[in-house]
Amino acid sequence: MHRAVEIALGEVGYLEKNTPEALDEKETNAGSANFTKYARDMDAISSFYNGSKQGYPWCDVFVDWCFVKAYGETTARALLCQPKKSKGAGCRYSMEYYQQEKRLFSQPEPGDQIFFQTDGKVCHTGIVTGVKDGLVHTVEGNTSSEPGVVANGGCVREKHYPLDSPVIAGYGRPDYAMAECPVEV
């Protein structure tokens, strides 16, 4: 199992916060203001995004955070196909970064970044944890326990979808060989 997947699974149950208080606690200060430890930590890396992401929808920030925790900033950025000061906190941009590097696929593998769409627009993301019995299994940040795609739902949850679901826009596939030979800047 890829380290980013293990880290994502360890975050299941985390609830977004109402204020910037108790960000490291899974359930304390739960609310709907999009304050998370994920945005706090990613904002602390000045060159990762094109600006602060605290207080904004955070599904993609969660994915990036899992990769940074697993592989460090430089290797995570390379795995996620993101340049410095990227727009990668936005799902559409993240998917485009993979596409530009020819790392976007239509069939999932564990460790992929899954992208979801509604009305043809990429709106949500997560990490593929497995593929079994015609289903793709995920961990997603900023979703809910409700079935289906719930963008901006406020918590980290495990979910699953049929492989042929029309809400799946594609799978960004990190080149995990880079994690074995870290990229230097």
C-alpha positions as CSV (number, residue, x, y, z in Angstrom):
1,M,0.0,0.0,0.0
2,H,1.3,3.5,-0.9
3,R,2.2,5.7,2.1
4,A,-0.2,8.4,1.0
5,V,-3.1,5.9,1.1
6,E,-2.1,4.8,4.6
7,I,-2.0,8.4,5.8
8,A,-5.4,9.2,4.2
9,L,-7.0,6.2,5.9
10,G,-5.6,7.4,9.2
11,E,-7.5,10.7,8.8
12,V,-10.9,9.1,8.4
13,G,-13.3,10.8,10.8
14,Y,-11.6,14.2,10.8
15,L,-14.2,17.1,10.8
16,E,-13.6,20.6,9.5
17,K,-13.7,23.3,12.0
18,N,-15.8,26.4,12.7
19,T,-12.8,28.5,13.6
20,P,-9.0,28.1,13.5
21,E,-9.1,26.5,17.0
22,A,-8.3,22.8,17.7
23,L,-7.3,22.1,14.1
24,D,-5.4,19.0,15.1
25,E,-8.3,17.4,16.9
26,K,-10.5,15.0,14.8
27,E,-13.9,16.1,16.2
28,T,-13.4,19.2,18.5
29,N,-14.8,22.5,17.2
30,A,-16.6,20.9,14.3
31,G,-18.3,23.3,12.0
32,S,-18.8,24.3,8.4
33,A,-16.3,27.2,7.9
34,N,-13.7,25.1,6.0
35,F,-10.9,25.5,8.6
36,T,-8.6,22.4,8.6
37,K,-5.1,21.3,9.7
38,Y,-4.6,20.4,6.1
39,A,-4.9,23.9,4.8
40,R,-2.9,25.3,7.7
41,D,0.0,22.9,7.0
42,M,-0.1,23.4,3.2
43,D,-0.3,27.2,3.6
44,A,2.9,26.9,5.7
45,I,4.7,25.7,2.6
46,S,5.0,29.1,0.9
47,S,5.8,27.8,-2.6
48,F,3.2,25.0,-2.8
49,Y,0.1,27.0,-3.8
50,N,-0.6,30.3,-5.4
51,G,-2.1,31.7,-2.2
52,S,-3.6,30.8,1.2
53,K,-6.3,28.0,1.1
54,Q,-7.6,28.1,4.7
55,G,-11.3,28.7,4.8
56,Y,-11.9,27.3,1.3
57,P,-13.2,23.9,0.2
58,W,-10.4,21.5,1.0
59,C,-10.9,18.1,-0.8
60,D,-7.8,18.7,-3.0
61,V,-5.8,20.2,-0.2
62,F,-6.4,17.0,1.8
63,V,-5.0,14.9,-1.1
64,D,-1.9,17.1,-1.4
65,W,-1.4,17.1,2.4
66,C,-1.4,13.3,2.4
67,F,1.3,13.2,-0.3
68,V,3.4,15.8,1.5
69,K,3.2,13.9,4.8
70,A,4.1,10.7,3.0
71,Y,6.9,11.8,0.7
72,G,7.9,15.4,1.6
73,E,7.2,18.6,-0.3
74,T,9.5,18.2,-3.4
75,T,8.6,14.6,-4.1
76,A,4.9,15.1,-3.4
77,R,4.8,18.0,-5.9
78,A,6.5,15.8,-8.6
79,L,4.1,12.9,-7.8
80,L,1.1,15.2,-8.1
81,C,2.5,16.8,-11.3
82,Q,2.2,20.3,-9.8
83,P,4.5,23.2,-10.3
84,K,5.6,25.6,-7.6
85,K,2.9,28.2,-6.7
86,S,0.3,25.9,-8.4
87,K,-3.4,26.2,-8.6
88,G,-3.5,22.6,-7.4
89,A,-5.9,23.2,-4.5
90,G,-8.5,23.3,-7.2
91,C,-9.7,20.0,-8.6
92,R,-9.9,21.1,-12.2
93,Y,-6.4,22.4,-12.1
94,S,-5.0,19.3,-10.4
95,M,-6.6,17.1,-13.1
96,E,-5.2,19.4,-15.8
97,Y,-1.7,19.0,-14.3
98,Y,-1.9,15.2,-14.6
99,Q,-3.3,15.5,-18.1
100,Q,-0.4,17.8,-19.2
101,E,2.1,15.1,-18.0
102,K,0.1,12.3,-19.6
103,R,-0.7,10.8,-16.2
104,L,-4.5,10.9,-16.5
105,F,-6.2,7.5,-16.9
106,S,-9.7,6.1,-17.3
107,Q,-9.2,3.0,-15.1
108,P,-8.1,3.2,-11.5
109,E,-5.3,1.8,-9.5
110,P,-4.7,2.1,-5.7
111,G,-2.9,5.3,-5.0
112,D,-4.5,7.3,-7.8
113,Q,-6.1,10.6,-7.3
114,I,-9.7,10.3,-8.4
115,F,-11.6,13.2,-9.9
116,F,-15.4,13.6,-9.9
117,Q,-17.6,15.8,-12.0
118,T,-21.2,17.1,-12.0
119,D,-22.7,18.7,-15.1
120,G,-19.4,18.1,-16.9
121,K,-17.4,20.2,-14.4
122,V,-14.7,18.7,-12.1
123,C,-15.8,19.4,-8.6
124,H,-14.3,16.9,-6.1
125,T,-11.4,14.6,-5.5
126,G,-10.0,11.9,-3.3
127,I,-7.5,9.0,-3.2
128,V,-8.2,5.6,-4.5
129,T,-7.6,3.0,-1.8
130,G,-8.6,-0.1,-3.8
131,V,-10.5,-1.6,-6.7
132,K,-12.7,-4.6,-6.0
133,D,-15.9,-6.3,-7.2
134,G,-16.6,-3.5,-9.8
135,L,-16.2,-0.7,-7.3
136,V,-13.5,1.9,-6.8
137,H,-12.9,2.6,-3.1
138,T,-11.7,6.0,-1.9
139,V,-10.8,8.2,1.0
140,E,-12.1,11.8,0.4
141,G,-11.7,15.0,2.4
142,N,-14.5,17.5,2.6
143,T,-17.2,15.0,1.9
144,S,-19.9,13.4,4.0
145,S,-21.2,10.0,5.0
146,E,-24.0,10.3,2.4
147,P,-23.5,8.1,-0.6
148,G,-22.3,9.6,-3.9
149,V,-20.2,12.7,-4.5
150,V,-20.6,15.3,-1.8
151,A,-18.3,18.2,-2.5
152,N,-17.8,20.5,0.5
153,G,-19.3,18.1,3.0
154,G,-17.0,18.7,6.0
155,C,-15.3,15.5,6.9
156,V,-12.9,12.7,5.8
157,R,-14.7,9.5,4.8
158,E,-14.2,6.3,3.0
159,K,-16.5,5.9,0.1
160,H,-17.0,3.7,-3.0
161,Y,-18.5,4.0,-6.5
162,P,-19.2,1.7,-9.5
163,L,-16.3,1.7,-11.9
164,D,-18.6,2.9,-14.7
165,S,-20.1,5.8,-12.7
166,P,-20.6,8.9,-14.9
167,V,-19.6,11.1,-11.9
168,I,-16.0,9.8,-12.3
169,A,-14.0,12.2,-14.5
170,G,-10.7,10.3,-14.4
171,Y,-7.7,9.2,-12.4
172,G,-4.5,11.1,-11.9
173,R,-1.7,8.5,-11.5
174,P,1.4,9.6,-9.6
175,D,4.6,8.0,-10.8
176,Y,5.4,6.3,-7.6
177,A,8.9,5.3,-8.9
178,M,9.8,8.9,-8.0
179,A,9.1,8.2,-4.4
180,E,11.8,5.6,-4.4
181,C,14.3,8.1,-6.0
182,P,13.2,11.4,-4.6
183,V,13.3,14.4,-6.9
184,E,15.7,17.2,-5.9
185,V,15.0,20.9,-6.7
